[in-house]
Amino acid sequence: MIEDLARMNITPAILIIWVSGIAVMLVFGIATAVVASRKGRNGFGWFLIGLFTGIIGLAIILIALPKRFYTEEEEW
């Protein structure tokens, strides 16, 4: 496998950087989705936002109010 990577001019260090970058993106995506779903929002949509924006998406959903604050409740 190392020989195949060397033929493609990919060193193990570059591979480690790519894999760890993808892992960090997934962690931010999952964390954003969990927070969003606990606030009553669309978890998958926020997963994508967190995946592509990272800590910015996580910060936005942490600041956002739960969905119930934006819906009107009927009074008896």
Contacts in CASP RR format, 6 or more apart in sequence:
PFRMAT RR
TARGET T0000
AUTHOR 0000-0000-0000
METHOD contacts of the structure
MODEL  1
MIEDLARMNITPAILIIWVSGIAVMLVFGIATAVVASRKGRNGFGWFLIG
LFTGIIGLAIILIALPKRFYTEEEEW
2 12 0 8 1.000
5 11 0 8 1.000
5 12 0 8 1.000
5 15 0 8 1.000
25 51 0 8 1.000
25 52 0 8 1.000
25 54 0 8 1.000
26 51 0 8 1.000
28 50 0 8 1.000
28 51 0 8 1.000
28 53 0 8 1.000
28 54 0 8 1.000
28 55 0 8 1.000
28 57 0 8 1.000
28 58 0 8 1.000
29 46 0 8 1.000
29 47 0 8 1.000
29 48 0 8 1.000
29 49 0 8 1.000
29 50 0 8 1.000
29 51 0 8 1.000
29 54 0 8 1.000
29 58 0 8 1.000
30 47 0 8 1.000
31 50 0 8 1.000
31 58 0 8 1.000
32 46 0 8 1.000
32 47 0 8 1.000
32 49 0 8 1.000
32 50 0 8 1.000
32 51 0 8 1.000
32 54 0 8 1.000
32 57 0 8 1.000
32 58 0 8 1.000
32 61 0 8 1.000
33 43 0 8 1.000
33 44 0 8 1.000
33 45 0 8 1.000
33 46 0 8 1.000
33 47 0 8 1.000
33 50 0 8 1.000
35 46 0 8 1.000
35 58 0 8 1.000
35 61 0 8 1.000
35 62 0 8 1.000
36 42 0 8 1.000
36 43 0 8 1.000
36 45 0 8 1.000
36 46 0 8 1.000
36 47 0 8 1.000
36 61 0 8 1.000
37 43 0 8 1.000
37 46 0 8 1.000
39 61 0 8 1.000
39 64 0 8 1.000
39 65 0 8 1.000
39 66 0 8 1.000
39 67 0 8 1.000
40 66 0 8 1.000
40 67 0 8 1.000
40 68 0 8 1.000
41 61 0 8 1.000
41 64 0 8 1.000
41 66 0 8 1.000
41 67 0 8 1.000
46 57 0 8 1.000
46 61 0 8 1.000
49 57 0 8 1.000
49 60 0 8 1.000
49 61 0 8 1.000
50 56 0 8 1.000
50 57 0 8 1.000
50 58 0 8 1.000
END
